[in-house]
Amino acid sequence: QVQLVESGGGLVQPGGSLRLSCAASGFIFNIYTMKWYRQTPGKERELVASITRSGGSTTYADSVKGRFTISRDNAKNTVYLQMQSLKPEDTAVYYCNVQVGRSDYWGQGTQVTVSS
């Protein structure tokens, strides 16, 4: 079965950096677009970044452009989100996502807290 396991979250000061990882299994990783979302209490889940199967094309939410970088290692079945110049408003639970067929799959999420 499809499994997505995020890691790398934590507490960081404003201006700091974190790298999130999402280890995938249960599907052919290198033929699917992968996405990162985030969610704060009381708000809808927000698409942060996406990357095509080869890594040749990426998209970002306006709020993170120039600060976040999505990448993938198809040999390791892993997608990454490098986050720099973090702001308090980046505080959220970050989720990895893949759509396989008509089904959306999510990891358990990893908490990112940006605070001094």
C-alpha atoms as an extended CHARMM CRD file, in Angstrom:
* protein
*
       116  EXT
         1         1  GLN       CA              0.0000000000        0.0000000000        0.0000000000  PROA      1               0.0000000000
         2         2  VAL       CA              1.0080000000        3.5980000000       -0.5280000000  PROA      2               0.0000000000
         3         3  GLN       CA              2.9360000000        5.0490000000        2.3850000000  PROA      3               0.0000000000
         4         4  LEU       CA              4.3660000000        8.5230000000        2.8270000000  PROA      4               0.0000000000
         5         5  VAL       CA              6.4830000000        9.2970000000        5.8670000000  PROA      5               0.0000000000
         6         6  GLU       CA              7.5430000000       12.8710000000        6.5420000000  PROA      6               0.0000000000
         7         7  SER       CA             10.4210000000       13.9090000000        8.7650000000  PROA      7               0.0000000000
         8         8  GLY       CA             12.6120000000       16.8990000000        9.4960000000  PROA      8               0.0000000000
         9         9  GLY       CA             10.2080000000       19.2720000000       11.1800000000  PROA      9               0.0000000000
        10        10  GLY       CA             10.9640000000       21.1100000000       14.3890000000  PROA      10              0.0000000000
        11        11  LEU       CA             11.3390000000       24.4450000000       16.1130000000  PROA      11              0.0000000000
        12        12  VAL       CA             13.4300000000       27.0720000000       14.3450000000  PROA      12              0.0000000000
        13        13  GLN       CA             14.0060000000       30.7770000000       14.8460000000  PROA      13              0.0000000000
        14        14  PRO       CA             12.8260000000       33.3060000000       12.2680000000  PROA      14              0.0000000000
        15        15  GLY       CA             15.3280000000       33.4750000000        9.4470000000  PROA      15              0.0000000000
        16        16  GLY       CA             16.4110000000       29.9070000000        9.9960000000  PROA      16              0.0000000000
        17        17  SER       CA             16.2910000000       26.8730000000        7.7490000000  PROA      17              0.0000000000
        18        18  LEU       CA             14.8840000000       23.3630000000        7.7840000000  PROA      18              0.0000000000
        19        19  ARG       CA             14.8290000000       20.4960000000        5.3180000000  PROA      19              0.0000000000
        20        20  LEU       CA             11.8170000000       18.2320000000        5.2500000000  PROA      20              0.0000000000
        21        21  SER       CA             11.9440000000       14.7410000000        3.7960000000  PROA      21              0.0000000000
        22        22  CYS       CA              9.1870000000       12.4410000000        2.6240000000  PROA      22              0.0000000000
        23        23  ALA       CA             10.0090000000        8.7780000000        2.1330000000  PROA      23              0.0000000000
        24        24  ALA       CA              7.5920000000        7.0590000000       -0.2230000000  PROA      24              0.0000000000
        25        25  SER       CA              6.7580000000        3.4060000000       -0.7630000000  PROA      25              0.0000000000
        26        26  GLY       CA              4.0610000000        1.2160000000       -2.2340000000  PROA      26              0.0000000000
        27        27  PHE       CA              3.9350000000        2.8050000000       -5.6770000000  PROA      27              0.0000000000
        28        28  ILE       CA              6.2200000000        3.5410000000       -8.6160000000  PROA      28              0.0000000000
        29        29  PHE       CA              7.6620000000        6.7600000000       -7.2720000000  PROA      29              0.0000000000
        30        30  ASN       CA              9.3800000000        8.0350000000      -10.3980000000  PROA      30              0.0000000000
        31        31  ILE       CA              6.2180000000        8.3260000000      -12.4960000000  PROA      31              0.0000000000
        32        32  TYR       CA              4.2380000000       10.5920000000      -10.1840000000  PROA      32              0.0000000000
        33        33  THR       CA              4.1990000000       14.2720000000       -9.3880000000  PROA      33              0.0000000000
        34        34  MET       CA              4.8460000000       14.8550000000       -5.7130000000  PROA      34              0.0000000000
        35        35  LYS       CA              3.5300000000       17.7340000000       -3.6300000000  PROA      35              0.0000000000
        36        36  TRP       CA              4.0100000000       19.4040000000       -0.2790000000  PROA      36              0.0000000000
        37        37  TYR       CA              1.0630000000       20.9840000000        1.5160000000  PROA      37              0.0000000000
        38        38  ARG       CA              0.7590000000       22.7260000000        4.8470000000  PROA      38              0.0000000000
        39        39  GLN       CA             -2.0730000000       23.3690000000        7.2530000000  PROA      39              0.0000000000
        40        40  THR       CA             -2.6590000000       25.5170000000       10.3080000000  PROA      40              0.0000000000
        41        41  PRO       CA             -5.5730000000       25.0960000000       12.7230000000  PROA      41              0.0000000000
        42        42  GLY       CA             -8.8220000000       26.4520000000       11.3440000000  PROA      42              0.0000000000
        43        43  LYS       CA             -7.4950000000       26.8620000000        7.8300000000  PROA      43              0.0000000000
        44        44  GLU       CA             -7.6620000000       24.7670000000        4.6860000000  PROA      44              0.0000000000
        45        45  ARG       CA             -4.6840000000       22.7640000000        3.5920000000  PROA      45              0.0000000000
        46        46  GLU       CA             -2.4980000000       24.9180000000        1.3260000000  PROA      46              0.0000000000
        47        47  LEU       CA             -0.4090000000       23.6770000000       -1.6170000000  PROA      47              0.0000000000
        48        48  VAL       CA              3.1610000000       24.7920000000       -0.9840000000  PROA      48              0.0000000000
        49        49  ALA       CA              5.1400000000       23.2010000000       -3.8140000000  PROA      49              0.0000000000
        50        50  SER       CA              5.0170000000       20.4810000000       -6.4330000000  PROA      50              0.0000000000
        51        51  ILE       CA              7.5620000000       18.6530000000       -8.5500000000  PROA      51              0.0000000000
        52        52  THR       CA              7.0590000000       16.5740000000      -11.6770000000  PROA      52              0.0000000000
        53        53  ARG       CA              8.2210000000       12.9860000000      -11.9510000000  PROA      53              0.0000000000
        54        54  SER       CA             11.5950000000       13.7910000000      -13.4510000000  PROA      54              0.0000000000
        55        55  GLY       CA             12.1180000000       16.8590000000      -11.3060000000  PROA      55              0.0000000000
        56        56  GLY       CA             12.2140000000       18.9910000000      -14.4120000000  PROA      56              0.0000000000
        57        57  SER       CA              9.3520000000       21.2580000000      -13.4240000000  PROA      57              0.0000000000
        58        58  THR       CA              8.4670000000       22.7540000000      -10.0740000000  PROA      58              0.0000000000
        59        59  THR       CA              5.7680000000       25.1170000000       -8.8510000000  PROA      59              0.0000000000
        60        60  TYR       CA              5.4900000000       27.1350000000       -5.6600000000  PROA      60              0.0000000000
        61        61  ALA       CA              2.9280000000       29.1000000000       -3.7240000000  PROA      61              0.0000000000
        62        62  ASP       CA              3.5630000000       32.8270000000       -3.9910000000  PROA      62              0.0000000000
        63        63  SER       CA              4.1200000000       32.9700000000       -0.2410000000  PROA      63              0.0000000000
        64        64  VAL       CA              7.1910000000       30.7010000000       -0.4260000000  PROA      64              0.0000000000
        65        65  LYS       CA              8.7330000000       31.5710000000       -3.7980000000  PROA      65              0.0000000000
        66        66  GLY       CA             12.4050000000       32.3410000000       -3.5070000000  PROA      66              0.0000000000
        67        67  ARG       CA             12.6150000000       30.7970000000       -0.0280000000  PROA      67              0.0000000000
        68        68  PHE       CA             11.5790000000       27.1520000000       -0.4570000000  PROA      68              0.0000000000
        69        69  THR       CA             12.9660000000       24.5710000000       -2.8600000000  PROA      69              0.0000000000
        70        70  ILE       CA             11.3390000000       21.2490000000       -3.6660000000  PROA      70              0.0000000000
        71        71  SER       CA             13.4880000000       18.4210000000       -5.0010000000  PROA      71              0.0000000000
        72        72  ARG       CA             13.4040000000       14.6540000000       -5.3380000000  PROA      72              0.0000000000
        73        73  ASP       CA             15.7240000000       11.6900000000       -5.4410000000  PROA      73              0.0000000000
        74        74  ASN       CA             14.0490000000        8.9720000000       -7.4770000000  PROA      74              0.0000000000
        75        75  ALA       CA             16.7440000000        6.4780000000       -6.5240000000  PROA      75              0.0000000000
        76        76  LYS       CA             15.7660000000        6.9130000000       -2.8810000000  PROA      76              0.0000000000
        77        77  ASN       CA             12.0080000000        7.3480000000       -3.4180000000  PROA      77              0.0000000000
        78        78  THR       CA             12.2310000000       10.5680000000       -1.4580000000  PROA      78              0.0000000000
        79        79  VAL       CA             11.0120000000       14.1130000000       -1.9680000000  PROA      79              0.0000000000
        80        80  TYR       CA             12.4570000000       17.0590000000       -0.0820000000  PROA      80              0.0000000000
        81        81  LEU       CA             11.4290000000       20.5660000000        0.8610000000  PROA      81              0.0000000000
        82        82  GLN       CA             14.3160000000       22.8870000000        1.6740000000  PROA      82              0.0000000000
        83        83  MET       CA             12.9910000000       25.8660000000        3.5910000000  PROA      83              0.0000000000
        84        84  GLN       CA             15.0690000000       29.0090000000        4.1250000000  PROA      84              0.0000000000
        85        85  SER       CA             14.4370000000       32.4540000000        5.5560000000  PROA      85              0.0000000000
        86        86  LEU       CA             11.6240000000       30.9830000000        7.5930000000  PROA      86              0.0000000000
        87        87  LYS       CA              8.9450000000       33.2810000000        8.9540000000  PROA      87              0.0000000000
        88        88  PRO       CA              6.5040000000       32.8260000000       11.8290000000  PROA      88              0.0000000000
        89        89  GLU       CA              3.7150000000       32.5450000000        9.2600000000  PROA      89              0.0000000000
        90        90  ASP       CA              5.3730000000       29.4020000000        7.8980000000  PROA      90              0.0000000000
        91        91  THR       CA              4.4020000000       27.6490000000       11.1240000000  PROA      91              0.0000000000
        92        92  ALA       CA              2.1850000000       24.7070000000       10.1670000000  PROA      92              0.0000000000
        93        93  VAL       CA              1.9630000000       20.9640000000        9.8350000000  PROA      93              0.0000000000
        94        94  TYR       CA              3.5800000000       20.0160000000        6.5290000000  PROA      94              0.0000000000
        95        95  TYR       CA              2.2450000000       17.0800000000        4.5410000000  PROA      95              0.0000000000
        96        96  CYS       CA              3.5850000000       15.1120000000        1.6250000000  PROA      96              0.0000000000
        97        97  ASN       CA              1.0430000000       14.1610000000       -1.0520000000  PROA      97              0.0000000000
        98        98  VAL       CA              0.7240000000       11.9920000000       -4.1200000000  PROA      98              0.0000000000
        99        99  GLN       CA             -2.2730000000       11.3390000000       -6.3260000000  PROA      99              0.0000000000
       100       100  VAL       CA             -2.2630000000        7.7800000000       -7.6390000000  PROA      100             0.0000000000
       101       101  GLY       CA             -5.1150000000        7.1800000000      -10.0170000000  PROA      101             0.0000000000
       102       102  ARG       CA             -8.1500000000        8.7740000000       -8.4200000000  PROA      102             0.0000000000
       103       103  SER       CA             -6.8650000000        8.4980000000       -4.8930000000  PROA      103             0.0000000000
       104       104  ASP       CA             -5.0290000000       11.1000000000       -2.8460000000  PROA      104             0.0000000000
       105       105  TYR       CA             -2.4970000000        9.8330000000       -0.3420000000  PROA      105             0.0000000000
       106       106  TRP       CA             -1.0660000000       11.7640000000        2.5880000000  PROA      106             0.0000000000
       107       107  GLY       CA              1.6240000000       11.2760000000        5.1590000000  PROA      107             0.0000000000
       108       108  GLN       CA              1.0890000000       11.8250000000        8.8670000000  PROA      108             0.0000000000
       109       109  GLY       CA              2.5860000000       15.3160000000        8.6730000000  PROA      109             0.0000000000
       110       110  THR       CA              5.5100000000       16.9790000000       10.3680000000  PROA      110             0.0000000000
       111       111  GLN       CA              5.2010000000       20.0710000000       12.5580000000  PROA      111             0.0000000000
       112       112  VAL       CA              7.2420000000       23.1430000000       11.6820000000  PROA      112             0.0000000000
       113       113  THR       CA              7.2540000000       25.9340000000       14.2470000000  PROA      113             0.0000000000
       114       114  VAL       CA              8.9950000000       29.2260000000       13.5320000000  PROA      114             0.0000000000
       115       115  SER       CA              9.3600000000       31.2360000000       16.7040000000  PROA      115             0.0000000000
       116       116  SER       CA             11.9140000000       33.1600000000       18.6900000000  PROA      116             0.0000000000
